[in-house]
Amino acid sequence: MANVLEMVFKTGEGKNYRLTLNDPKEGLTGAEVRAAMDLIVSNDTFNIEGGLVDPVSAAIISTDKVEIDIG
């Protein structure tokens, strides 16, 4: 199973910007993720048009890959 941490931010232009990180550590808390998101916003870490202005949401997305025998 693969896990991805998805963080969604609001930009200065009113659009959503989605940032994903592969293989987040187990047991992340909302407070830890929020602190990281606040740090990203306050440091203007990425060159996004309008800048990232607010954390909107976060989720850990888990996916399973099942191989299919096609002969």
N, C-alpha and C positions, 0 to 999 in steps of 0.2 A: 504494500500500500504506500502510495506517495502522498505526502502532505505539503501543502503550500499555505503560507500566511498571506492573505490578501488584505491590504489596507487601502481604504478609499478616502481621498482628500477632496475638499472643495478648492477650486482655483480662484484666483482673483477675477476671472472672467465668468464665474458662476457655473463652471463645468465641473464634472467629476473627473478625477485622475486616479487610476487604479495602479497600485504598486504591489508586486508579488515577490515573495521570497521563498525559495525552495527549502525544504527540510528544516522548519523552525524547531527550536528545542522543545522537548516535551514539557508540559505543565505550565506554559506561558499563562500569565494572569492578565486580566483586562487592564490592571494598573500598569504592568510592565509594557504592554503594547501601547497604551495611551501615552506613557512617558516617551517611548521611542518616536511615536508619531508627532508629539509636541516638539521634540528635539529636531526632527526633520523639518517641521514648519519653521521653527525659530532660527535655524541655521541656514535656511534657504538652500538646502542641500542639492536640489536638482534644478536645472535650468528649464523650468516649465513656464510657458507663456502665461503671464498674469500671476505667477507664483502660487505656491500652495499656501492657503490661508487658514484652513480649518480641517481637523480630522472629522470624518463623517462616520465611518464604520470600519470594523475589522472582522475577519473570519478565518478559521482554519478550514481549508477545503481538502478532503481526503478522497483519493481516487484509487480504484482497484483496476489492475490490468489483467484481463483474462485472455490468454492466447486461444485462438480457434484453429483447430486442425482443418486445413483445407485440402488435405490429400497429399 
